[in-house]
Amino acid sequence: MAAPATAPPASSNLRRIVAASLIGTTVEWYDFFLYGSAAALVFNKLFFPGSDPLVGTLLSFLTYAVGFAARPIGALVFGHYGDRLGRKKLLVLSLLLMGGATFAIGLLPTHATVGTAAPVLLTALRLVQGFALGGEWGGAVLLVSEHGDARRRGFWASWPQTGAPAGQLLATGVLSAMTALLSDAAFTSWGWRVPFLLSGVLVVVGLWVRLSVDESPVFRAALARAEARRAEGAALEKMPLVAVLRHHWRDVLIAMGARMAENISYYVITAFVLGYATSHTGLSQQTALNAVLIASALHFAVIPAWGALSDRIGRRPVYLLGAAGVGVWAFPFFALVDSNHFGLLLLAVSVGLVFHGAMYAPQAAFFAEMFATRMRYSGASIGAQFSSVAAGAPAPLIATALLADYDSPTPIALYVIAAALLTLLAVGMARETRSRDLAAVEGNAVEGGPVTGEGGTAGPDGGASSAVPSGGA
């Protein structure tokens, strides 16, 4: 029998939890996106000098991609301990790691000072950033999803997702202000360091808010049931990773496929476009940054709206609309950017991010609803972050390489369309999840224990997939 749904928390408590997740994810994404913007604008000159400008940009984006390679490792480590120890502790650790690495980048010597040691140190710090972000996302969205009112889970869980455009907005805004206030020489010499050093202040604020919230009640209940069974001499529960791969492998694959268009389109629209607009169309750095800045504000505004819509019509329809939208928009996007006109560039980026938001908004609730409580951090993180290695990590690199080989945006548009088709296939194979009760109890996934469920898979420690069949088709 499924347990009754947990009662909605007090609105003031829920808002505090949402604020803690949002501020934390904003800081983490600020740090992560700041690197991507700096990679497009200055890192090719400071850490990879002497190369052809396009080759330097490729090398710069290669270090950018290294951060994505570390995200699956972060997902595994943080997912494991987040499912064993709780969401809150791991979220504090991820914020400290990310903020420390970003602050250290602001202090790095350049190639002109220490030679080849400069890009090596830059790469090492990028790895720390990726490791931290790999653990951040799952914990932040689960903390809200497991606290929130099930009837509005899509809306509330979409707010941590706004941390991505908020971080992009903050990172791009600070860079835009620095490029506007400083000469090119001053920005390249020292101005680029200021946004990285500001991360230290943002981390202090994020920690203050994040430490004030309580652990997820759904997780606490599942942990209590697991401890009670252990006291009764029940068999040991499986490691979260093992349980996920045994009982939720289809959900993991669906989540990975769902992320392809979302990840690839986002980094083409926000990171690659900065270098493309400045080097291929002749627009200034300031113009390109301003376009991404304004579009990110719109992106922030539409994500909660898409999340609320997913509560009314379901996660899948909204997600499918977004995937189809970015695919259809790929060719018009580059046609507008090539116009060499700020207004059309802004339109291209804005529409692209609105469609992206239709995928990104329901993603938090969608992925959380796929997995059982005591493997939910691992499952959601693995599904989200392993796909980033094949999607977001190489997206700017592949786009830049395609531009170098063909001197045309057409192959890049086809690349985005291919990703959209893959996501349409994956989400089309999923089943709707919005009616699932995250606190449902349907069985135990312990060593030698039964796995039961009403048409789906049940999780360990009483955390069930739900009374709705598993997300795999």
Secondary structure, DSSP 8 states (H G I E B T S, - for coil): ----------HHHHHHHHHHHHHHHHHHHHHHHHHHHHIIIIIHHHTSTTS-HHHHHHHHHHHHHHHHHHHHHHHHHHHHHHHHH-HHHHHHHHHHHHHHHHHHHTT---HHHHTTHHHHHHHHHHHHHHHHHHHHHHHHHHHHHHHS-GGGHHHHHHHHHTHHHHHHHHHHHHHHHHHHHS-HHHIIIIITHHHHHTHHHHHHHHHHHHTTS---HHHHHHHHHHHHHHHTT---B--HHHHHHHHSHHHHHHHHHHHHHHHHHHHIIIIIHHHHHHHTS---HHHHHHHHHHHHHHHHHHHHHHHHHHHHH-HHHHHHHHHHHHHHHHHHHHHHHTT--HHHHHHHHHHHHHHHHHHHHHHHHHHHTTS-HHHHHHHHHHHHHHHHHHTTTTHHHHHHHHHHHHSSSHHHHHHHHHHHHHHHHHHHHS---TT--TT------BTT-----SSS-B-GGG-BS-SS--S--
